[in-house]
Amino acid sequence: MSASQWGSPTASKRALLIHGLTMSSESWEGIAQQLVARGFFVLAPNLLGHGWRRGTDYRISTLAEDLRPYFATNTSYNVIIGHSLGGLVALSLFPFLPKTKETTIILVDPPLELPVEQFEQGKIRFLKEIEDAKTAEEHMAEHPTWSRSDSVLRALGVSMCDRSVVKGIFEHNEPYAFSSRLKNIPSHVKITLLISDPRFAAVCHLEHIPVNVPRLSVKVLDGIGHWIQYELPSAIMDEISLPRAKL
């Protein structure tokens, strides 16, 4: 397995963090450190095709199945966080989750639906991102709220991915439609969906989200772009329940 980890494996709480397209496990450094400070052991795998990993099948179901070893011997997680593509993978993990324990899943601006035009635009944009990879300095200039560490890790993720992966993610998941997976959330799963401000290049849109779904909470973050974990990490951390203090 290819993954980054933070904290002590003997910690009482566990978190699984799943990165997005052209990213890597290391990109979760900031959130992971905050989780460790709250007493979590944190694991972040590299998805197939990322972090120098090779693959040939990039269907969302295959990316999820590749994570099955992280649930071996009844391993469970208090929290699973998935950003963008990682959010779609997180939605495919339901069969791996123990029914005897509640799991909180936080989806960070996942592209639930990509109509034809947006699908083609997204594919072109990510291919260009690989071909004209930006430096950390360029990311910092474009995103003033990002830390230098965030910018370096963003550049690193792109450097460890290639065109074949981007093409595979798009071509192997056509039509790109995953919102239906929110309609039947298991009774032992609670999901929070964090959506970026539509004015700031959000990829998750309210019209694609089923309504009146039990155990699903939706929040739109005003003034925040797609990179919520970099721009407003507190929005993610606020969704993670802590044990109540004993009186």
Backbone bond lengths (Angstrom), bond angles and torsions (degrees), N, CA, C in turn:
res aa  C-N    CA-C-N  psi(-1)  N-CA   C-N-CA  omega(-1)  CA-C   N-CA-C  phi
1 M - - - 1.466 - - 1.525 109.17 -
2 S 1.317 115.46 145.53 1.460 122.33 179.17 1.519 107.96 -113.89
3 A 1.338 116.74 114.57 1.456 119.44 -174.34 1.521 110.87 -159.49
4 S 1.319 115.11 163.29 1.462 122.19 170.08 1.521 107.15 -108.63
5 Q 1.312 116.84 150.66 1.452 119.54 177.26 1.525 110.51 -141.43
6 W 1.323 114.11 152.48 1.457 121.09 -179.44 1.524 108.34 -138.23
7 G 1.319 117.15 147.56 1.447 121.14 176.16 1.511 113.35 84.91
8 S 1.310 116.25 -173.31 1.468 122.45 -176.68 1.522 111.35 -94.19
9 P 1.337 117.70 130.65 1.470 120.51 177.16 1.527 113.04 -61.22
10 T 1.328 117.13 -15.39 1.470 119.83 179.70 1.533 112.04 -92.34
11 A 1.319 117.30 3.29 1.467 120.40 178.98 1.526 110.22 -59.60
12 S 1.312 116.70 151.78 1.466 121.33 -175.64 1.522 113.15 -77.01
13 K 1.340 116.77 -16.27 1.460 120.93 -179.36 1.521 109.82 -123.91
14 R 1.341 115.53 146.66 1.457 120.49 -178.04 1.535 110.44 -129.60
15 A 1.327 115.08 145.14 1.470 120.78 177.48 1.522 109.47 -132.55
16 L 1.322 115.92 141.63 1.463 122.73 176.71 1.523 107.51 -117.78
17 L 1.322 117.11 123.90 1.462 122.31 -176.99 1.526 109.55 -114.91
18 I 1.330 116.66 129.18 1.466 121.22 -174.59 1.526 109.10 -120.83
19 H 1.327 115.54 118.48 1.463 121.76 -174.67 1.529 112.70 -78.15
20 G 1.332 115.32 173.15 1.450 122.00 -179.59 1.523 112.95 -98.35
21 L 1.328 115.53 -174.06 1.458 122.62 -177.90 1.528 110.95 -64.02
22 T 1.319 116.23 135.03 1.472 126.42 -178.27 1.524 112.50 63.89
23 M 1.321 116.30 23.41 1.461 120.64 175.11 1.522 108.58 -113.17
24 S 1.328 116.74 -172.59 1.460 120.63 178.25 1.518 109.32 -148.19
25 S 1.308 116.14 171.90 1.464 120.86 -177.92 1.524 112.16 -58.17
26 E 1.335 116.78 -36.06 1.466 120.52 -177.13 1.531 112.91 -63.83
27 S 1.334 116.59 -19.04 1.467 120.08 -176.17 1.522 112.53 -63.87
28 W 1.337 117.44 -15.06 1.456 121.84 -178.43 1.528 113.21 -88.89
29 E 1.318 117.80 9.54 1.460 121.41 -173.76 1.532 113.27 -47.74
30 G 1.321 117.77 -50.50 1.460 120.89 -175.95 1.521 112.98 -61.97
31 I 1.328 117.40 -49.71 1.466 121.86 178.97 1.526 110.10 -64.63
32 A 1.325 116.77 -41.44 1.465 120.63 -178.31 1.524 111.29 -60.20
33 Q 1.315 116.72 -42.84 1.465 119.58 -179.63 1.529 110.89 -64.31
34 Q 1.311 117.18 -37.13 1.464 119.70 177.54 1.528 110.88 -67.62
35 L 1.314 117.13 -37.29 1.460 120.41 177.53 1.529 111.28 -65.96
36 V 1.318 116.13 -41.68 1.464 119.90 178.10 1.527 109.91 -59.71
37 A 1.325 116.46 -40.57 1.463 120.58 179.19 1.527 111.49 -63.21
38 R 1.334 116.50 -21.22 1.467 121.29 177.77 1.522 111.79 -96.29
39 G 1.328 117.10 8.73 1.453 120.14 174.78 1.509 116.19 92.81
40 F 1.340 117.52 19.82 1.464 121.35 -179.69 1.532 111.59 -96.70
41 F 1.327 115.20 150.78 1.456 122.42 160.28 1.517 105.51 -96.98
42 V 1.328 117.22 129.87 1.461 121.45 -171.42 1.528 111.25 -119.30
43 L 1.319 115.34 131.60 1.460 122.68 174.69 1.522 109.29 -120.71
44 A 1.327 116.30 137.21 1.470 121.07 176.37 1.532 107.69 -135.51
45 P 1.323 118.09 105.36 1.465 120.68 179.47 1.518 112.56 -77.63
46 N 1.314 116.18 156.85 1.464 122.02 167.89 1.526 107.37 -89.24
47 L 1.316 116.83 121.40 1.458 120.34 177.17 1.526 110.33 -65.33
48 L 1.324 116.45 158.37 1.461 120.77 175.71 1.529 109.88 -52.04
49 G 1.331 115.89 135.13 1.457 120.97 179.58 1.517 114.08 85.87
50 H 1.308 117.16 -1.45 1.462 121.62 -178.39 1.526 110.10 -123.16
51 G 1.329 116.18 157.43 1.463 119.40 -179.35 1.518 112.21 60.12
52 W 1.342 116.38 35.88 1.473 124.67 -178.71 1.517 113.27 72.80
53 R 1.319 118.77 5.98 1.467 119.87 178.78 1.528 109.77 -77.47
54 R 1.315 116.09 144.71 1.464 121.21 179.40 1.527 110.00 -102.22
55 G 1.315 115.79 155.87 1.453 121.32 176.22 1.515 109.62 -163.21
56 T 1.319 116.24 167.61 1.463 121.04 176.90 1.528 111.14 -127.38
57 D 1.330 116.07 -22.45 1.462 121.60 -178.93 1.527 107.39 -116.20
58 Y 1.336 116.30 114.73 1.461 120.07 -175.73 1.528 112.70 -114.18
59 R 1.318 116.92 27.03 1.452 119.46 172.20 1.523 109.21 -64.17
60 I 1.332 116.64 147.67 1.462 120.66 179.36 1.524 110.23 -56.48
61 S 1.316 117.04 -40.31 1.469 120.58 -179.96 1.523 111.37 -62.04
62 T 1.332 117.19 -35.36 1.468 120.92 179.24 1.521 110.51 -72.34
63 L 1.333 117.34 -39.38 1.463 120.47 177.22 1.525 109.94 -61.49
64 A 1.331 116.31 -38.90 1.466 120.17 178.95 1.531 111.04 -69.80
65 E 1.310 116.82 -44.59 1.466 120.38 179.90 1.521 111.12 -60.36
66 D 1.312 117.08 -33.20 1.462 121.37 178.05 1.530 111.80 -62.88
67 L 1.322 116.75 -21.01 1.471 120.84 179.98 1.529 112.76 -90.54
68 R 1.313 117.82 -0.48 1.469 120.55 -178.57 1.535 112.51 -52.58
69 P 1.357 119.83 -40.55 1.472 119.00 -179.85 1.527 113.92 -57.34
70 Y 1.318 117.79 -23.31 1.465 119.88 179.26 1.529 112.01 -73.49
71 F 1.337 115.96 -7.19 1.459 121.16 178.04 1.533 111.44 -114.70
72 A 1.319 116.74 13.80 1.463 121.43 -179.04 1.528 110.99 -63.68
73 T 1.329 115.13 154.44 1.478 122.83 178.71 1.524 111.93 50.20
74 N 1.331 114.56 43.72 1.471 122.09 176.05 1.527 114.03 60.75
75 T 1.313 116.71 27.84 1.465 120.14 175.69 1.522 109.48 -63.99
76 S 1.312 116.45 134.28 1.463 120.90 179.85 1.525 109.95 -130.19
77 Y 1.321 115.33 165.09 1.458 121.62 -179.08 1.527 109.22 -131.56
78 N 1.301 115.59 136.63 1.458 119.58 175.85 1.525 110.13 -68.96
79 V 1.334 114.78 -36.84 1.461 121.09 -175.89 1.524 110.00 -136.50
80 I 1.336 116.30 136.64 1.462 122.86 170.99 1.529 106.53 -124.70
81 I 1.328 116.28 127.26 1.462 121.18 -179.47 1.525 108.57 -120.45
82 G 1.308 116.68 129.55 1.459 120.62 178.65 1.510 111.01 -129.32
83 H 1.331 116.15 126.70 1.463 120.51 179.00 1.524 110.17 -101.09
84 S 1.325 116.85 130.68 1.459 122.75 173.85 1.537 110.78 54.96
85 L 1.314 118.70 -118.45 1.467 121.47 176.79 1.524 110.60 -54.21
86 G 1.323 117.00 -37.79 1.462 120.83 179.44 1.516 112.84 -62.09
87 G 1.335 116.71 -27.10 1.455 119.62 176.08 1.521 111.85 -67.98
88 L 1.325 116.70 -37.52 1.468 120.45 177.23 1.520 110.68 -66.65
89 V 1.334 116.15 -38.44 1.466 120.47 176.93 1.527 109.62 -64.15
90 A 1.334 116.62 -42.81 1.470 120.63 179.68 1.529 111.15 -58.44
91 L 1.335 116.85 -37.63 1.460 120.61 179.36 1.526 112.81 -67.48
92 S 1.328 116.46 -15.52 1.465 121.01 179.81 1.524 112.32 -96.29
93 L 1.320 117.00 5.37 1.466 121.15 -177.32 1.525 113.47 -94.04
94 F 1.323 118.32 -1.35 1.466 120.91 -177.06 1.533 113.36 -47.83
95 P 1.342 119.41 -45.32 1.472 119.13 -177.26 1.532 113.68 -63.13
96 F 1.325 117.80 -19.94 1.461 121.04 -177.17 1.528 112.82 -88.51
97 L 1.325 117.23 -12.04 1.463 120.70 -172.31 1.526 111.21 -85.50
98 P 1.321 117.42 136.56 1.469 120.67 179.79 1.523 111.36 -66.20
99 K 1.320 116.58 136.89 1.460 120.68 -178.00 1.521 112.54 -80.08
100 T 1.321 116.62 -9.78 1.459 120.84 -176.75 1.528 112.81 -94.79
101 K 1.331 116.78 1.29 1.456 120.42 -176.72 1.527 109.24 -141.20
102 E 1.341 116.44 135.92 1.463 118.96 179.60 1.521 111.00 -75.58
103 T 1.311 115.60 136.35 1.463 122.13 176.95 1.522 108.64 -117.60
104 T 1.328 115.96 129.78 1.453 121.57 174.45 1.519 108.96 -93.99
105 I 1.320 116.98 125.57 1.463 121.90 177.43 1.529 108.33 -114.80
106 I 1.323 115.82 127.39 1.461 121.42 178.52 1.522 108.23 -113.31
107 L 1.315 115.81 115.85 1.463 121.82 -179.69 1.522 108.14 -99.18
108 V 1.323 115.88 121.70 1.458 121.59 -174.30 1.532 109.66 -104.93
109 D 1.323 115.12 98.57 1.470 123.32 178.62 1.539 113.44 45.55
110 P 1.321 117.97 58.36 1.475 120.48 178.88 1.524 112.08 -80.56
111 P 1.331 118.53 142.96 1.476 121.21 178.14 1.525 110.57 -80.03
112 L 1.322 116.91 82.60 1.462 121.33 -174.04 1.525 112.38 -64.39
113 E 1.318 116.49 -36.74 1.470 121.53 -179.23 1.525 109.09 -138.97
114 L 1.331 115.93 135.23 1.461 120.46 174.10 1.532 108.22 -128.14
115 P 1.334 116.78 99.50 1.464 119.28 174.44 1.527 109.97 -58.09
116 V 1.319 116.72 165.07 1.465 122.01 -171.80 1.525 112.90 -50.13
117 E 1.327 116.90 -49.15 1.463 119.67 -176.91 1.524 111.50 -64.13
118 Q 1.333 117.28 -44.99 1.463 120.84 179.19 1.523 110.79 -66.97
119 F 1.325 115.89 -34.09 1.471 121.39 178.14 1.527 109.82 -59.90
120 E 1.315 116.79 -48.94 1.463 120.73 -178.87 1.526 111.33 -67.64
121 Q 1.322 116.50 -39.68 1.463 120.07 178.75 1.527 110.91 -63.68
122 G 1.335 115.71 -41.21 1.460 119.89 179.40 1.518 112.08 -64.24
123 K 1.308 115.95 -43.07 1.462 120.48 179.27 1.528 110.75 -60.94
124 I 1.322 116.57 -46.61 1.467 120.93 179.36 1.523 110.90 -62.50
125 R 1.337 116.54 -41.79 1.468 120.54 -177.96 1.527 111.65 -63.67
126 F 1.330 116.85 -42.91 1.465 119.41 -178.71 1.530 111.75 -72.17
127 L 1.328 116.75 -35.21 1.458 118.83 176.15 1.527 110.74 -64.34
128 K 1.309 116.10 -40.02 1.463 120.37 177.33 1.521 110.48 -65.41
129 E 1.326 116.01 -35.54 1.459 121.03 178.96 1.527 110.71 -61.62
130 I 1.327 116.84 -36.93 1.468 121.32 177.99 1.531 110.26 -71.74
131 E 1.324 115.95 -44.11 1.466 120.69 -176.00 1.522 112.54 -69.12
132 D 1.333 116.47 -39.15 1.467 121.50 -177.38 1.527 109.32 -116.52
133 A 1.319 115.25 59.47 1.467 120.96 -175.62 1.528 111.39 -58.43
134 K 1.326 115.47 130.87 1.458 120.83 -179.79 1.527 111.20 -84.30
135 T 1.308 115.14 151.39 1.460 120.69 174.85 1.527 108.80 -81.93
136 A 1.324 115.37 167.29 1.462 119.93 176.86 1.522 110.60 -58.76
137 E 1.318 116.21 -38.77 1.462 120.50 -179.71 1.532 111.16 -63.64
138 E 1.323 116.73 -38.72 1.462 120.44 178.75 1.522 110.88 -67.40
139 H 1.328 116.99 -38.13 1.469 120.05 176.94 1.522 110.29 -64.24
140 M 1.322 117.16 -41.13 1.459 120.86 -179.97 1.519 111.37 -64.27
141 A 1.315 116.18 -38.66 1.461 120.34 179.56 1.534 110.89 -67.47
142 E 1.323 116.22 -37.04 1.464 121.21 -179.05 1.523 111.96 -77.13
143 H 1.344 116.38 -30.10 1.473 121.76 -176.75 1.528 109.37 -127.52
144 P 1.312 118.14 83.79 1.465 121.99 -175.38 1.529 114.13 -59.14
145 T 1.347 117.62 -23.58 1.464 119.75 -178.52 1.527 112.92 -81.68
146 W 1.341 117.55 -11.57 1.463 120.39 179.99 1.524 110.17 -76.50
147 S 1.315 115.89 145.25 1.462 120.17 172.94 1.524 108.95 -78.85
148 R 1.305 116.39 166.91 1.466 119.18 176.44 1.525 110.37 -62.94
149 S 1.321 116.66 -38.68 1.463 120.29 178.55 1.527 110.92 -60.50
150 D 1.336 117.15 -45.53 1.465 120.94 177.83 1.523 110.68 -57.38
151 S 1.318 115.91 -44.43 1.469 121.52 -176.57 1.524 111.52 -66.91
152 V 1.322 116.26 -40.46 1.468 120.49 178.34 1.524 110.01 -64.55
153 L 1.328 116.89 -43.24 1.465 120.45 -178.08 1.526 111.55 -70.18
154 R 1.332 116.56 -31.34 1.477 119.47 175.24 1.516 110.03 -64.34
155 A 1.338 116.42 -45.06 1.467 120.77 179.34 1.526 110.31 -65.18
156 L 1.325 116.81 -37.70 1.463 120.94 -179.98 1.519 111.18 -63.03
157 G 1.335 116.33 -43.51 1.458 119.81 -179.72 1.513 112.64 -58.39
158 V 1.329 116.48 -44.53 1.467 121.05 179.36 1.522 110.40 -63.33
159 S 1.330 116.63 -38.85 1.473 120.33 -177.33 1.518 112.53 -66.26
160 M 1.337 117.61 -21.25 1.467 121.71 -177.59 1.529 112.11 -101.98
161 C 1.341 115.93 17.01 1.459 121.48 178.29 1.520 108.15 -128.38
162 D 1.324 118.68 164.89 1.465 119.24 178.67 1.528 111.78 -143.68
163 R 1.320 116.09 176.81 1.460 122.97 -174.60 1.531 112.43 -58.11
164 S 1.317 117.22 -38.76 1.463 119.82 -176.07 1.522 111.51 -63.05
165 V 1.322 116.86 -32.39 1.460 121.31 179.32 1.532 109.60 -70.39
166 V 1.320 116.69 -47.16 1.467 120.67 179.09 1.525 110.26 -59.51
167 K 1.330 116.89 -47.55 1.458 120.42 179.17 1.525 110.80 -60.70
168 G 1.332 116.43 -41.02 1.459 120.59 -179.51 1.524 112.40 -64.91
169 I 1.332 116.86 -43.95 1.463 120.50 -179.70 1.525 110.44 -58.09
170 F 1.313 117.15 -42.90 1.461 119.98 -178.96 1.528 111.75 -76.56
171 E 1.310 117.55 -48.50 1.462 120.60 -173.27 1.523 112.82 -72.00
172 H 1.336 117.97 -29.76 1.464 120.43 -178.52 1.528 112.32 -85.64
173 N 1.329 117.37 -4.34 1.464 120.43 -178.68 1.526 112.38 -124.54
174 E 1.312 115.13 32.92 1.457 121.07 178.74 1.522 110.10 -98.24
175 P 1.335 119.82 129.04 1.468 128.07 0.15 1.530 111.26 -71.97
176 Y 1.318 114.88 147.28 1.459 121.58 -175.71 1.523 108.09 -89.29
177 A 1.333 116.61 86.64 1.464 122.00 -174.16 1.524 109.68 -143.68
178 F 1.339 115.80 111.98 1.461 120.60 -174.26 1.527 113.73 -131.64
179 S 1.324 118.90 1.91 1.460 120.22 -176.13 1.528 112.84 -64.09
180 S 1.325 117.52 -25.85 1.472 120.38 -178.82 1.525 111.86 -62.60
181 R 1.327 116.64 -21.33 1.473 119.96 -179.19 1.521 112.17 -69.33
182 L 1.332 116.43 -13.00 1.459 120.19 177.79 1.528 112.46 -86.44
183 K 1.310 117.48 -8.22 1.458 120.39 -174.29 1.527 113.16 -76.75
184 N 1.318 117.02 -24.67 1.465 120.26 -176.66 1.523 110.16 -128.28
185 I 1.307 115.14 75.10 1.464 120.61 179.58 1.528 108.39 -82.33
186 P 1.321 118.52 126.13 1.467 120.97 -179.61 1.530 111.74 -58.41
187 S 1.320 116.28 153.98 1.470 121.51 -176.47 1.517 112.88 -64.93
188 H 1.337 117.71 -19.11 1.464 120.98 -179.25 1.531 112.44 -98.11
189 V 1.340 115.75 11.86 1.467 120.78 -178.44 1.525 109.91 -124.32
190 K 1.322 115.72 136.83 1.463 122.18 174.95 1.525 107.79 -122.21
191 I 1.333 117.40 129.76 1.463 121.17 -175.42 1.524 110.93 -119.82
192 T 1.316 115.08 133.20 1.458 121.43 169.21 1.521 107.59 -114.40
193 L 1.309 116.16 129.34 1.462 122.83 -179.88 1.527 108.55 -109.79
194 L 1.332 115.73 112.29 1.457 121.36 178.86 1.524 108.99 -97.79
195 I 1.326 116.30 122.44 1.460 121.80 -175.67 1.526 109.79 -113.31
196 S 1.310 115.79 134.76 1.457 120.70 176.70 1.532 110.33 -72.42
197 D 1.310 115.34 161.79 1.459 122.06 177.30 1.531 109.22 -63.45
198 P 1.342 118.53 124.38 1.469 121.20 179.85 1.528 113.44 -54.45
199 R 1.332 116.97 -23.39 1.466 120.71 179.83 1.521 112.21 -77.31
200 F 1.347 116.22 -10.27 1.461 120.23 -175.26 1.527 111.60 -122.64
201 A 1.319 116.16 49.63 1.473 122.94 173.21 1.519 113.98 61.10
202 A 1.316 117.49 38.20 1.464 120.65 173.49 1.524 109.68 -63.34
203 V 1.327 116.91 147.04 1.467 120.23 177.62 1.534 111.47 -110.16
204 C 1.327 116.39 -8.77 1.466 121.44 175.84 1.524 107.37 -107.74
205 H 1.332 116.11 131.32 1.467 119.81 -173.85 1.531 110.47 -125.08
206 L 1.317 115.98 141.43 1.458 121.63 -175.42 1.526 113.05 -55.98
207 E 1.326 116.62 -35.86 1.462 118.90 -176.96 1.526 113.13 -67.06
208 H 1.322 116.69 -13.44 1.469 120.49 179.31 1.529 112.98 -95.42
209 I 1.324 117.02 -0.63 1.461 120.83 -174.46 1.527 110.28 -101.32
210 P 1.324 118.56 125.62 1.469 120.81 177.56 1.534 110.51 -58.69
211 V 1.306 116.58 146.75 1.468 120.41 -178.92 1.526 110.94 -102.72
212 N 1.319 114.89 158.16 1.468 122.85 177.05 1.527 112.40 55.67
213 V 1.318 115.67 43.38 1.463 120.50 178.30 1.532 108.94 -97.53
214 P 1.325 118.09 122.33 1.464 120.25 178.41 1.531 111.38 -59.88
215 R 1.318 116.66 142.96 1.476 124.63 176.22 1.531 112.75 67.95
216 L 1.341 116.98 19.32 1.459 121.43 175.47 1.524 109.84 -119.99
217 S 1.326 115.53 122.79 1.460 121.87 176.60 1.523 108.52 -115.46
218 V 1.324 117.30 135.80 1.466 122.30 -177.84 1.517 109.50 -122.45
219 K 1.335 116.50 131.47 1.460 121.14 178.76 1.519 109.91 -134.34
220 V 1.331 115.93 128.96 1.462 122.24 175.65 1.528 107.37 -98.83
221 L 1.328 116.49 129.13 1.460 121.43 -175.25 1.528 110.03 -100.40
222 D 1.292 115.55 104.88 1.458 121.73 -176.95 1.526 111.62 -63.54
223 G 1.324 115.76 128.99 1.461 121.04 176.05 1.516 115.50 79.18
224 I 1.327 117.34 7.14 1.468 121.57 -176.99 1.523 110.23 -113.35
225 G 1.325 116.95 136.83 1.457 122.45 -179.61 1.517 113.39 -87.11
226 H 1.319 115.35 -167.63 1.462 122.53 -174.87 1.522 113.47 -62.14
227 W 1.339 116.86 -29.59 1.468 120.52 -174.90 1.526 110.47 -91.10
228 I 1.314 114.82 65.04 1.466 121.06 -175.72 1.527 111.81 -59.54
229 Q 1.333 117.82 -37.91 1.463 120.44 -177.84 1.524 112.23 -65.35
230 Y 1.324 116.91 -20.27 1.463 121.11 177.68 1.529 111.45 -97.69
231 E 1.332 116.33 -37.18 1.462 120.57 -173.27 1.530 113.26 -86.66
232 L 1.322 116.45 -36.05 1.463 120.46 -178.70 1.533 110.15 -147.02
233 P 1.328 117.64 66.03 1.469 120.31 -178.26 1.519 113.39 -58.13
234 S 1.330 117.09 -26.15 1.472 119.76 179.77 1.527 111.62 -62.47
235 A 1.337 117.65 -27.60 1.466 120.44 178.55 1.521 110.22 -63.57
236 I 1.321 116.85 -34.23 1.463 121.59 177.52 1.521 110.14 -76.42
237 M 1.321 116.06 -48.19 1.463 120.27 -176.69 1.525 111.62 -62.86
238 D 1.319 117.53 -32.45 1.461 120.63 -179.88 1.525 113.07 -65.95
239 E 1.332 117.05 -18.13 1.461 120.89 -179.48 1.523 112.80 -89.75
240 I 1.318 116.83 0.11 1.460 121.30 -177.70 1.516 109.00 -100.81
241 S 1.323 114.52 114.92 1.464 119.89 -176.49 1.516 110.72 -73.04
242 L 1.320 114.67 142.14 1.457 121.42 174.46 1.530 108.55 -111.16
243 P 1.334 117.34 148.68 1.468 119.64 178.44 1.524 110.54 -58.06
244 R 1.316 115.72 140.97 1.459 119.67 177.82 1.524 110.53 -69.09
245 A 1.312 114.80 141.07 1.456 118.84 178.23 1.522 110.89 -68.01
246 K 1.327 116.63 142.35 1.447 121.44 178.65 1.526 109.28 -75.75
247 L 1.332 115.28 133.97 1.475 120.52 -179.31 1.525 110.69 -91.08
